Amino acid sequence: MTEKRLFTPNFTFLVFGQVSSLIGNYTLKFALSMYVLEQTGSASVFAGLLALALLPTILLSPFGGILADRANRRNIMVALDTLSGFSVLIASFAISHGQDIFVVGALLMILSILGAFESPTVQACIPQMLSGDYIIKGNAIISQVASIASLITPFLGSIFYTALGIQTTLYAAVVCFFVTALLECLIHLDYKRSEQKMGIGAIIREDFSISMRFLRLEQPGILKLLLLAALVSLFVAGIAVVGFPYLVRTVLGLSAAHYGIAESALGAASILGSLCIAIFSERLKVRYLSILFISFGICIIPCGIVFLLTVSVFPRYLVLLTMFFACQFGCSLFSTYSISIIQEHTPEHLMGKVMSYVFTLSLCAQPIIVAQLSRQKSKIFIMN
């Protein structure tokens, strides 16, 4: 049931569930990366595993959207987080009996498959819980939760792994997933079972056909916005996530401390962007998105100019940090606001499918990006 306020009981339980789930997920993946690096001495091994594990998410997300529109969304989230908890629990037992890398790869693959069904469902729940400008604010809060979790979990993961070992870290992740499932049990969403009796193949064909017709003929503006969101994701991820660390560590030759400050700054930019969306949601207009696109290009110009000038390393670092901070801030604004617009113009029975397309397009470049980023992080590890 949609209520005209932000922190409804349903949305509150969803937010706290996301806090628990993301902390468990991110901490687990960071600890696993440290574990694989320690066992193999190669960060590229984990990069390959993580890039490979992203493929099921990309391929299965549209089917996750179909499930989100056909089944009870609350029950889907509860089942998926429960399965995630049991998967990590089984992996914690298996990892102590040898074949460590195989267990890590299998665990990442399973979590990727489950994530393909959960992410569209969570996104589809927000407009079902909220209405009007509260949809934008709700998306901004979920985005902030994800950004804050990505900032604190490397610290948590390193502490848990260094002090307590990989198995204790796995147990902690299990607790996080089960707590998330418990919180999701308290969510109450309206659900009406379809009276149509169709086979799985017929359902998939019909849902894909309806959603594609909706995007191409009824709301072509949403399709354009989907493609723009994917372009922004590719551009900012490729430049900021891969290019920025390379410039800081390899081109400028600065220390890991400078690299850490830069990563923290980009994380802070994401949080600040979603916070601005939450505060100024009533004043935002769709036409402002074109200004963001122009600003992305403008921010890159000083980054090139500073390398043409005869200045020292530190001024170049400051220019890069400032411009990439602005890019990340703009990306956060764009992604949060564009998703909210898409949700506002998408009917309830298509919400899961359309959200799955958003998720799939944003992930398409990530296998390459993850591999490139991990290679840079392996250089950072070696240089230290």
C-alpha positions as CSV (number, residue, x, y, z in Angstrom):
1,M,0.0,0.0,0.0
2,T,1.3,3.4,-1.0
3,E,1.4,6.1,1.7
4,K,2.0,9.8,1.4
5,R,5.0,10.0,3.6
6,L,8.6,8.9,3.3
7,F,9.5,6.7,6.3
8,T,6.5,4.3,6.2
9,P,6.9,1.1,8.2
10,N,7.5,-0.8,4.9
11,F,10.1,1.6,3.6
12,T,11.9,1.7,7.0
13,F,12.1,-2.1,7.1
14,L,13.4,-2.1,3.5
15,V,16.1,0.5,4.3
16,F,17.3,-1.4,7.4
17,G,17.3,-4.6,5.4
18,Q,19.4,-3.0,2.7
19,V,21.8,-1.7,5.3
20,S,22.3,-5.2,6.7
21,S,22.4,-6.9,3.3
22,L,24.9,-4.5,1.7
23,I,27.2,-4.5,4.7
24,G,27.2,-8.3,4.7
25,N,27.7,-8.5,0.9
26,Y,30.4,-5.9,0.5
27,T,32.3,-7.0,3.6
28,L,32.2,-10.6,2.4
29,K,33.5,-9.7,-1.1
30,F,36.3,-7.5,0.3
31,A,37.4,-10.2,2.7
32,L,37.2,-12.9,-0.1
33,S,39.4,-10.7,-2.3
34,M,42.0,-10.4,0.5
35,Y,41.8,-14.2,1.1
36,V,42.3,-15.1,-2.6
37,L,45.2,-12.6,-2.8
38,E,46.8,-14.2,0.2
39,Q,46.3,-17.7,-1.1
40,T,47.3,-17.1,-4.7
41,G,49.4,-13.9,-4.6
42,S,47.4,-12.6,-7.6
43,A,44.6,-10.1,-7.5
44,S,43.8,-10.9,-11.1
45,V,42.5,-14.3,-10.0
46,F,39.8,-12.7,-7.9
47,A,39.2,-10.1,-10.7
48,G,38.5,-13.0,-13.1
49,L,36.2,-14.7,-10.6
50,L,34.3,-11.5,-9.9
51,A,34.0,-10.6,-13.6
52,L,32.8,-14.1,-14.4
53,A,30.3,-14.0,-11.5
54,L,28.8,-10.9,-13.0
55,L,27.7,-12.6,-16.1
56,P,24.7,-14.5,-14.5
57,T,23.5,-11.3,-13.0
58,I,23.6,-9.6,-16.5
59,L,21.9,-12.5,-18.2
60,L,19.3,-13.4,-15.6
61,S,18.2,-9.9,-14.4
62,P,15.4,-9.6,-17.0
63,F,14.0,-12.9,-15.7
64,G,14.3,-11.5,-12.2
65,G,12.1,-8.6,-13.4
66,I,9.5,-11.0,-14.7
67,L,9.5,-12.8,-11.4
68,A,9.1,-9.5,-9.5
69,D,6.0,-8.6,-11.5
70,R,4.5,-12.1,-11.3
71,A,5.1,-13.1,-7.6
72,N,4.9,-11.5,-4.2
73,R,7.9,-9.2,-4.0
74,R,8.2,-9.4,-0.2
75,N,8.4,-13.2,-0.4
76,I,10.9,-13.0,-3.2
77,M,13.3,-10.8,-1.1
78,V,12.9,-13.0,2.0
79,A,13.6,-16.2,0.0
80,L,16.6,-14.8,-1.8
81,D,18.3,-13.4,1.4
82,T,17.6,-16.6,3.2
83,L,19.2,-18.6,0.3
84,S,22.2,-16.2,0.4
85,G,22.7,-16.8,4.1
86,F,22.6,-20.6,3.7
87,S,24.9,-20.4,0.7
88,V,27.5,-18.5,2.7
89,L,27.0,-20.8,5.6
90,I,27.7,-23.9,3.4
91,A,30.7,-22.2,1.9
92,S,32.1,-21.5,5.4
93,F,32.1,-25.2,6.1
94,A,33.4,-26.2,2.7
95,I,36.3,-23.7,2.6
96,S,38.0,-25.5,5.5
97,H,38.1,-28.8,3.5
98,G,40.3,-27.7,0.7
99,Q,39.5,-26.4,-2.9
100,D,39.4,-22.9,-1.5
101,I,39.4,-21.0,-4.8
102,F,36.7,-23.3,-6.2
103,V,34.5,-22.6,-3.2
104,V,35.0,-18.9,-3.5
105,G,34.2,-19.0,-7.2
106,A,31.1,-21.1,-6.6
107,L,29.9,-18.8,-3.8
108,L,30.4,-15.7,-6.0
109,M,28.5,-17.3,-8.8
110,I,25.5,-18.3,-6.5
111,L,25.4,-14.8,-5.0
112,S,25.4,-13.3,-8.5
113,I,22.5,-15.5,-9.6
114,L,20.5,-14.6,-6.5
115,G,21.4,-10.9,-6.9
116,A,20.0,-11.0,-10.5
117,F,16.5,-11.7,-9.0
118,E,16.8,-9.5,-5.9
119,S,18.0,-6.1,-7.3
120,P,15.0,-5.6,-9.7
121,T,12.6,-6.7,-6.9
122,V,14.0,-4.2,-4.4
123,Q,13.9,-1.4,-7.0
124,A,10.3,-2.3,-8.0
125,C,9.2,-2.2,-4.3
126,I,10.1,1.5,-3.8
127,P,7.3,3.0,-6.0
128,Q,4.9,0.4,-4.5
129,M,5.7,1.8,-1.0
130,L,6.0,5.5,-1.8
131,S,4.4,8.0,-4.2
132,G,5.1,11.4,-5.8
133,D,8.3,13.1,-4.8
134,Y,8.8,10.6,-2.1
135,I,9.8,8.1,-4.8
136,I,12.8,10.3,-5.7
137,K,13.7,10.7,-2.0
138,G,13.3,7.0,-1.4
139,N,15.7,6.2,-4.3
140,A,18.1,8.8,-2.9
141,I,18.1,7.1,0.5
142,I,18.7,3.7,-1.0
143,S,21.5,5.1,-3.1
144,Q,23.0,6.7,0.0
145,V,22.9,3.4,1.9
146,A,24.8,1.7,-0.9
147,S,27.4,4.5,-1.1
148,I,28.0,4.6,2.7
149,A,28.2,0.8,2.8
150,S,30.8,0.8,0.0
151,L,32.9,3.3,2.1
152,I,32.8,1.5,5.4
153,T,32.9,-2.1,4.3
154,P,36.6,-2.2,3.2
155,F,37.5,-1.1,6.7
156,L,35.1,-3.7,8.3
157,G,36.3,-6.4,5.9
158,S,40.0,-5.8,6.7
159,I,39.3,-5.8,10.4
160,F,37.2,-9.0,10.4
161,Y,39.5,-10.8,8.1
162,T,42.8,-9.7,9.8
163,A,41.6,-10.2,13.3
164,L,39.2,-13.1,13.0
165,G,40.0,-14.9,9.8
166,I,37.9,-15.8,6.7
167,Q,35.5,-18.2,8.4
168,T,34.4,-15.8,11.1
169,T,33.9,-13.2,8.4
170,L,31.7,-15.7,6.5
171,Y,29.7,-16.3,9.7
172,A,29.2,-12.5,10.1
173,A,27.9,-12.3,6.6
174,V,25.5,-15.1,7.3
175,V,24.1,-13.2,10.2
176,C,23.6,-10.1,8.0
177,F,21.7,-12.0,5.4
178,F,19.4,-13.7,8.0
179,V,18.8,-10.4,9.7
180,T,17.8,-8.9,6.3
181,A,15.4,-11.7,5.7
182,L,13.8,-11.2,9.1
183,L,13.3,-7.5,8.5
184,E,11.8,-8.2,5.1
185,C,9.3,-10.6,6.8
186,L,7.9,-7.5,8.5
187,I,7.1,-5.8,5.2
188,H,3.5,-5.9,4.0
189,L,2.9,-5.3,0.2
190,D,-0.4,-5.7,-1.7
191,Y,-0.3,-8.7,-4.0
192,K,-2.9,-10.1,-6.3
193,R,-2.3,-13.5,-7.8
194,S,-2.8,-13.7,-11.6
195,E,-5.8,-15.8,-12.6
196,Q,-4.2,-16.7,-15.9
197,K,-2.8,-20.2,-16.2
198,M,0.2,-20.1,-18.5
199,G,3.4,-22.1,-18.9
200,I,6.8,-20.6,-18.0
201,G,7.8,-20.2,-21.6
202,A,4.5,-18.5,-22.5
203,I,4.9,-16.1,-19.5
204,I,8.4,-15.2,-20.5
205,R,7.5,-14.5,-24.2
206,E,4.4,-12.5,-23.2
207,D,6.2,-10.4,-20.6
208,F,9.1,-9.6,-22.8
209,S,6.8,-8.7,-25.6
210,I,4.6,-6.4,-23.4
211,S,7.6,-4.6,-21.9
212,M,9.4,-4.1,-25.2
213,R,6.2,-2.7,-26.7
214,F,5.8,-0.4,-23.7
215,L,9.4,1.0,-24.1
216,R,9.4,1.2,-27.9
217,L,5.9,2.5,-28.6
218,E,4.2,3.8,-25.5
219,Q,7.1,5.4,-23.6
220,P,10.1,5.8,-25.9
221,G,11.4,8.5,-23.6
222,I,12.0,5.9,-20.9
223,L,13.9,3.8,-23.4
224,K,16.1,6.7,-24.2
225,L,16.6,7.4,-20.5
226,L,17.6,3.8,-20.0
227,L,20.2,4.1,-22.7
228,L,21.5,7.4,-21.3
229,A,21.8,5.8,-17.8
230,A,23.8,3.0,-19.3
231,L,26.1,5.5,-21.1
232,V,26.7,7.4,-17.9
233,S,27.4,4.2,-16.0
234,L,29.9,3.1,-18.7
235,F,31.5,6.6,-19.0
236,V,31.9,7.3,-15.3
237,A,32.8,3.8,-14.3
238,G,35.4,3.5,-17.1
239,I,37.0,6.9,-16.4
240,A,36.6,7.3,-12.6
241,V,36.8,3.7,-11.4
242,V,39.6,2.6,-13.7
243,G,41.3,5.7,-15.2
244,F,41.5,7.7,-12.0
245,P,43.4,5.1,-9.9
246,Y,45.7,4.5,-12.8
247,L,46.5,8.2,-13.1
248,V,47.0,8.6,-9.4
249,R,49.3,5.5,-8.8
250,T,51.0,4.9,-12.2
251,V,51.1,8.2,-14.0
252,L,51.6,10.5,-11.0
253,G,53.4,7.9,-9.0
254,L,51.7,8.9,-5.7
255,S,51.4,6.8,-2.6
256,A,48.6,4.5,-1.6
257,A,47.5,7.1,1.0
258,H,46.8,9.5,-1.9
259,Y,44.9,6.7,-3.7
260,G,42.9,6.0,-0.5
261,I,42.0,9.7,-0.1
262,A,40.8,9.7,-3.7
263,E,38.6,6.7,-3.3
264,S,37.1,8.1,-0.2
265,A,36.4,11.4,-2.0
266,L,34.6,9.6,-4.8
267,G,32.5,7.7,-2.2
268,A,31.7,11.0,-0.5
269,A,30.6,12.5,-3.9
270,S,28.2,9.7,-4.4
271,I,26.6,10.2,-0.9
272,L,26.5,14.0,-1.5
273,G,24.8,13.6,-4.9
274,S,22.0,11.4,-3.5
275,L,21.6,13.7,-0.5
276,C,21.1,16.7,-2.8
277,I,18.5,14.7,-4.7
278,A,16.6,13.9,-1.5
279,I,16.7,17.6,-0.4
280,F,15.9,19.3,-3.7
281,S,13.7,16.7,-5.4
282,E,10.8,19.1,-5.7
283,R,12.9,21.6,-7.7
284,L,14.5,19.2,-10.2
285,K,13.4,19.1,-13.8
286,V,14.1,16.6,-16.5
287,R,15.8,19.2,-18.7
288,Y,18.5,19.6,-16.0
289,L,19.8,16.2,-17.0
290,S,21.3,17.7,-20.2
291,I,23.3,20.1,-18.1
292,L,24.8,17.2,-16.2
293,F,25.9,15.6,-19.5
294,I,27.6,18.8,-20.5
295,S,29.3,19.1,-17.2
296,F,30.8,15.6,-17.5
297,G,32.7,16.8,-20.6
298,I,33.6,20.1,-19.1
299,C,35.2,18.4,-16.1
300,I,37.4,16.2,-18.2
301,I,39.0,19.3,-20.0
302,P,41.0,20.6,-17.0
303,C,42.3,17.0,-16.4
304,G,43.9,17.0,-19.9
305,I,45.1,20.6,-19.6
306,V,46.9,20.1,-16.3
307,F,49.2,17.5,-18.0
308,L,50.1,20.0,-20.7
309,L,51.3,22.5,-18.2
310,T,54.7,22.5,-16.5
311,V,53.4,22.0,-12.9
312,S,54.4,19.7,-10.1
313,V,52.7,16.4,-9.3
314,F,50.6,17.6,-6.4
315,P,48.7,20.4,-8.3
316,R,47.9,17.8,-10.9
317,Y,46.6,15.5,-8.2
318,L,44.3,18.2,-6.8
319,V,42.9,19.1,-10.2
320,L,42.2,15.4,-10.9
321,L,40.6,14.9,-7.5
322,T,38.4,18.0,-7.9
323,M,37.2,17.1,-11.4
324,F,36.6,13.5,-10.7
325,F,34.7,14.4,-7.5
326,A,32.5,16.6,-9.7
327,C,31.9,13.8,-12.2
328,Q,31.0,11.3,-9.5
329,F,28.7,13.8,-7.9
330,G,26.9,14.4,-11.2
331,C,26.7,10.6,-11.9
332,S,25.0,10.1,-8.5
333,L,22.5,12.9,-9.3
334,F,21.8,11.5,-12.8
335,S,21.4,7.9,-11.8
336,T,19.1,8.5,-8.8
337,Y,16.9,11.1,-10.6
338,S,16.6,9.1,-13.8
339,I,15.6,5.9,-12.0
340,S,12.9,7.9,-10.2
341,I,11.6,9.3,-13.4
342,I,11.5,5.8,-15.0
343,Q,9.6,4.5,-11.9
344,E,7.1,7.4,-12.0
345,H,6.2,6.7,-15.7
346,T,6.1,2.9,-15.5
347,P,2.9,1.0,-14.6
348,E,2.9,-1.3,-11.6
349,H,2.6,-4.5,-13.6
350,L,5.8,-3.6,-15.6
351,M,7.9,-2.2,-12.8
352,G,10.0,-5.2,-12.1
353,K,10.8,-5.8,-15.8
354,V,11.7,-2.2,-16.5
355,M,13.9,-2.0,-13.4
356,S,15.7,-5.2,-14.5
357,Y,16.5,-3.5,-17.8
358,V,18.0,-0.6,-15.9
359,F,20.0,-2.9,-13.7
360,T,21.2,-5.1,-16.7
361,L,22.3,-2.1,-18.8
362,S,24.2,-0.6,-16.0
363,L,26.1,-3.9,-15.4
364,C,27.0,-4.7,-19.0
365,A,30.4,-3.0,-18.9
366,Q,31.3,-4.1,-15.3
367,P,33.1,-7.4,-16.1
368,I,35.7,-5.4,-18.1
369,I,35.8,-2.6,-15.5
370,V,36.2,-5.0,-12.6
371,A,39.1,-6.8,-14.3
372,Q,40.8,-3.5,-15.1
373,L,40.3,-2.1,-11.6
374,S,41.6,-5.2,-9.9
375,R,44.7,-5.1,-12.0
376,Q,45.3,-1.6,-10.8
377,K,44.7,-2.7,-7.2
378,S,47.2,-5.5,-7.6
379,K,49.8,-2.9,-8.8
380,I,49.0,-0.9,-5.7
381,F,49.4,-3.9,-3.5
382,I,52.7,-4.8,-5.1
383,M,54.0,-1.2,-5.0
384,N,53.3,-1.2,-1.2
